Amino acid sequence: MNRVEDIKQPAHNSDIVEGPIADDWVTSQIKNYQKGKITLQQLLKKIERRELTHQICFCTPESLFTLEQIGYDDIYNTEEITNAVVESLMLDYKMNETTAMDKFYLTELYARLADKDTELHTKPCTEIYEMLKIELKNDKV
């Protein structure tokens, strides 16, 4: 959304624009400094650790037609399987979520699951979990 109000015409003729996102929070902190509400030291402390963000803006309908969906189903199935496996690890092995995720992500099975050529992402979650239990048993959880 353009932050300038009462625009009667587009600001440019570009189809696609990319770059850093203007951060309202940083802008408000600068305004607080300019108004004397915070000191320069406070301003610098508040904005020193801000993570930069990036955006791509598709400004015209024509630019949207250049987009192509690639591999969404593969990614979605992998995420769905991962979520189910992590949940099962938490229940069966009494792990917290972070430990279960770490455990699964470090397995050979996960590496194979993430490789779409293995086609593991097409298998049911229960089958993947059974394969994982075998791998974990061999590694002595």
MARLUM-596408 format. One record per residue: x, y, z of N, C-alpha, C in turn; residue in one letter; residue number from 1. Coordinates in steps of 0.1 Angstrom, whole numbers, plus 5000, padded with zeros to 4 digits. Layout:
R    nX    nY    nZ   caX   caY   caZ    cX    cY    cZ  aa    i
R     X     Y     Z     X     Y     Z     X     Y     Z   A  NUM
...
***
This chain:
R    nX    nY    nZ   caX   caY   caZ    cX    cY    cZ  aa    i
R  5008  4988  5000  5000  5000  5000  5009  5012  5000   M    1
R  5005  5022  4992  5013  5034  4991  5009  5042  5004   N    2
R  5019  5048  5010  5017  5056  5022  5013  5070  5020   R    3
R  5013  5075  5008  5009  5088  5005  4994  5088  5002   V    4
R  4987  5097  5008  4972  5097  5007  4969  5106  4995   E    5
R  4957  5104  4990  4951  5112  4979  4959  5111  4966   D    6
R  4963  5099  4963  4971  5097  4950  4960  5097  4939   I    7
R  4963  5105  4929  4953  5105  4917  4958  5096  4906   K    8
R  4972  5094  4906  4977  5086  4895  4989  5078  4900   Q    9
R  4993  5067  4893  5004  5059  4898  5017  5067  4900   P   10
R  5025  5063  4909  5037  5070  4912  5048  5066  4901   A   11
R  5046  5055  4894  5056  5051  4884  5049  5042  4874   H   12
R  5056  5038  4864  5051  5029  4853  5057  5015  4854   N   13
R  5064  5012  4865  5071  4999  4866  5061  4988  4868   S   14
R  5064  4976  4863  5055  4965  4865  5059  4958  4879   D   15
R  5072  4958  4882  5076  4951  4894  5087  4961  4900   I   16
R  5085  4962  4914  5095  4970  4921  5100  4962  4933   V   17
R  5113  4962  4936  5118  4954  4947  5127  4963  4955   E   18
R  5128  4960  4968  5138  4967  4976  5134  4966  4991   G   19
R  5141  4973  4999  5139  4972  5014  5125  4978  5017   P   20
R  5119  4972  5027  5106  4977  5032  5108  4989  5041   I   21
R  5100  4999  5038  5100  5011  5047  5094  5006  5060   A   22
R  5100  5008  5071  5096  5004  5084  5090  5015  5092   D   23
R  5077  5014  5094  5070  5025  5101  5075  5026  5116   D   24
R  5079  5015  5122  5084  5016  5135  5097  5024  5136   W   25
R  5106  5022  5126  5119  5030  5126  5115  5045  5124   V   26
R  5106  5047  5114  5102  5061  5111  5096  5068  5124   T   27
R  5088  5060  5131  5082  5066  5143  5092  5069  5154   S   28
R  5103  5061  5154  5113  5063  5164  5121  5076  5160   Q   29
R  5124  5078  5147  5131  5090  5142  5122  5102  5145   I   30
R  5109  5101  5143  5100  5112  5146  5100  5116  5161   K   31
R  5101  5105  5170  5102  5107  5184  5114  5115  5188   N   32
R  5125  5111  5181  5138  5118  5184  5137  5133  5179   Y   33
R  5131  5135  5167  5130  5148  5162  5121  5157  5171   Q   34
R  5111  5151  5177  5102  5159  5186  5108  5160  5200   K   35
R  5120  5154  5202  5126  5155  5215  5121  5146  5226   G   36
R  5113  5136  5221  5107  5126  5231  5117  5116  5235   K   37
R  5128  5113  5227  5138  5104  5231  5152  5110  5227   I   38
R  5162  5106  5234  5176  5111  5231  5182  5104  5219   T   39
R  5193  5109  5213  5199  5103  5202  5204  5089  5206   L   40
R  5209  5088  5219  5214  5075  5223  5202  5065  5224   Q   41
R  5191  5069  5229  5179  5061  5229  5175  5056  5215   Q   42
R  5175  5066  5206  5171  5063  5192  5181  5052  5186   L   43
R  5194  5054  5188  5203  5045  5182  5202  5031  5189   L   44
R  5199  5031  5202  5197  5018  5208  5185  5011  5203   K   45
R  5174  5018  5201  5162  5012  5196  5163  5006  5182   K   46
R  5171  5013  5173  5171  5009  5159  5184  5001  5156   I   47
R  5193  4999  5165  5206  4992  5161  5204  4977  5158   E   48
R  5194  4970  5163  5192  4956  5161  5180  4953  5152   R   49
R  5175  4962  5144  5164  4959  5136  5168  4951  5124   R   50
R  5161  4940  5121  5163  4932  5110  5158  4938  5097   E   51
R  5166  4939  5087  5162  4945  5075  5153  4935  5067   L   52
R  5143  4940  5061  5133  4932  5053  5133  4936  5039   T   53
R  5128  4928  5030  5128  4930  5016  5115  4927  5010   H   54
R  5111  4934  5000  5098  4932  4994  5099  4932  4979   Q   55
R  5090  4925  4973  5088  4926  4958  5073  4930  4956   I   56
R  5071  4940  4949  5058  4945  4946  5054  4943  4932   C   57
R  5043  4936  4929  5038  4934  4916  5028  4944  4914   F   58
R  5031  4955  4906  5023  4967  4906  5012  4967  4895   C   59
R  5013  4958  4885  5003  4957  4875  4998  4943  4873   T   60
R  4986  4942  4868  4980  4929  4865  4989  4921  4856   P   61
R  4996  4927  4846  5005  4920  4837  5016  4914  4844   E   62
R  5021  4920  4855  5033  4915  4862  5029  4902  4869   S   63
R  5016  4901  4874  5012  4889  4881  5012  4877  4871   L   64
R  5010  4880  4859  5009  4868  4849  5023  4863  4846   F   65
R  5034  4869  4851  5047  4864  4850  5050  4854  4860   T   66
R  5042  4853  4871  5045  4844  4882  5041  4830  4877   L   67
R  5049  4820  4882  5047  4806  4879  5048  4798  4892   E   68
R  5038  4790  4895  5039  4782  4907  5048  4770  4904   Q   69
R  5058  4769  4913  5068  4758  4911  5069  4750  4924   I   70
R  5066  4737  4923  5069  4728  4934  5061  4730  4947   G   71
R  5050  4737  4946  5043  4739  4958  5038  4726  4965   Y   72
R  5033  4717  4957  5028  4705  4962  5039  4697  4970   D   73
R  5051  4697  4964  5062  4690  4970  5065  4696  4984   D   74
R  5066  4709  4984  5069  4716  4996  5058  4714  5006   I   75
R  5045  4715  5002  5034  4714  5011  5034  4700  5018   Y   76
R  5036  4690  5009  5036  4676  5015  5047  4674  5024   N   77
R  5059  4679  5021  5070  4678  5030  5067  4685  5044   T   78
R  5062  4696  5043  5058  4704  5056  5048  4696  5063   E   79
R  5038  4691  5057  5027  4684  5063  5033  4671  5070   E   80
R  5041  4664  5063  5047  4652  5069  5056  4656  5080   I   81
R  5064  4666  5079  5073  4670  5090  5065  4674  5102   T   82
R  5054  4681  5101  5046  4685  5112  5040  4673  5119   N   83
R  5035  4663  5111  5030  4651  5117  5040  4643  5124   A   84
R  5052  4642  5118  5063  4634  5124  5068  4641  5137   V   85
R  5069  4654  5137  5074  4661  5149  5064  4659  5160   V   86
R  5051  4660  5157  5041  4658  5167  5041  4644  5173   E   87
R  5043  4634  5164  5044  4620  5169  5056  4618  5178   S   88
R  5068  4624  5174  5080  4624  5183  5077  4629  5196   L   89
R  5070  4640  5197  5067  4647  5209  5059  4638  5218   M   90
R  5049  4631  5212  5040  4622  5220  5047  4609  5224   L   91
R  5053  4603  5215  5059  4590  5217  5072  4590  5225   D   92
R  5080  4600  5223  5093  4601  5230  5094  4612  5241   Y   93
R  5082  4618  5243  5081  4628  5254  5091  4639  5252   K   94
R  5092  4644  5240  5101  4655  5236  5093  4668  5235   M   95
R  5100  4679  5238  5094  4692  5235  5095  4694  5220   N   96
R  5088  4704  5215  5088  4707  5200  5101  4710  5194   E   97
R  5109  4718  5201  5122  4721  5196  5131  4709  5195   T   98
R  5131  4701  5205  5139  4689  5205  5135  4679  5194   T   99
R  5122  4677  5193  5116  4669  5183  5120  4673  5169   A  100
R  5119  4686  5166  5123  4692  5153  5138  4690  5151   M  101
R  5146  4693  5160  5160  4691  5159  5164  4677  5156   D  102
R  5157  4668  5163  5160  4653  5161  5156  4649  5147   K  103
R  5145  4653  5142  5140  4649  5129  5149  4656  5118   F  104
R  5151  4669  5119  5159  4676  5109  5173  4670  5107   Y  105
R  5178  4664  5117  5192  4659  5117  5193  4644  5112   L  106
R  5181  4639  5109  5182  4624  5104  5184  4623  5089   T  107
R  5189  4612  5086  5191  4608  5072  5178  4608  5065   E  108
R  5167  4604  5072  5154  4603  5066  5149  4617  5062   L  109
R  5151  4627  5070  5147  4640  5066  5154  4645  5054   Y  110
R  5167  4642  5053  5175  4647  5041  5169  4640  5029   A  111
R  5165  4628  5030  5159  4621  5018  5145  4626  5016   R  112
R  5137  4630  5026  5124  4635  5024  5125  4649  5017   L  113
R  5135  4657  5021  5136  4670  5015  5141  4669  5000   A  114
R  5146  4658  4996  5151  4656  4982  5139  4650  4974   D  115
R  5133  4659  4966  5121  4655  4959  5123  4643  4950   K  116
R  5135  4640  4946  5138  4629  4937  5135  4616  4943   D  117
R  5136  4615  4957  5133  4603  4964  5118  4599  4964   T  118
R  5110  4609  4962  5095  4608  4962  5090  4604  4975   E  119
R  5098  4605  4986  5092  4602  4999  5081  4611  5003   L  120
R  5081  4623  4997  5070  4633  5001  5056  4628  4996   H  121
R  5056  4617  4987  5043  4612  4982  5038  4601  4991   T  122
R  5046  4597  5001  5042  4586  5010  5034  4591  5022   K  123
R  5026  4582  5028  5018  4587  5040  5027  4590  5051   P  124
R  5023  4599  5060  5030  4603  5072  5033  4591  5080   C  125
R  5024  4582  5082  5026  4571  5091  5037  4562  5086   T  126
R  5039  4561  5073  5050  4553  5067  5063  4560  5070   E  127
R  5063  4573  5068  5076  4580  5071  5079  4579  5085   I  128
R  5069  4580  5094  5072  4579  5108  5078  4565  5112   Y  129
R  5072  4555  5106  5078  4541  5109  5092  4540  5105   E  130
R  5095  4546  5093  5109  4546  5088  5118  4554  5098   M  131
R  5113  4565  5103  5121  4573  5113  5123  4565  5126   L  132
R  5113  4558  5131  5115  4550  5143  5126  4540  5141   K  133
R  5127  4534  5130  5138  4524  5127  5151  4531  5127   I  134
R  5152  4543  5120  5165  4550  5120  5169  4554  5135   E  135
R  5159  4559  5142  5162  4563  5156  5166  4552  5165   L  136
R  5160  4540  5163  5163  4528  5170  5178  4524  5168   K  137
R  5181  4525  5155  5195  4521  5151  5205  4531  5157   N  138
R  5201  4544  5159  5210  4554  5164  5209  4555  5179   D  139
R  5200  4547  5185  5199  4547  5200  5195  4560  5205   K  140
R  5182  4564  5202  5177  4577  5206  5183  4582  5218   V  141
***
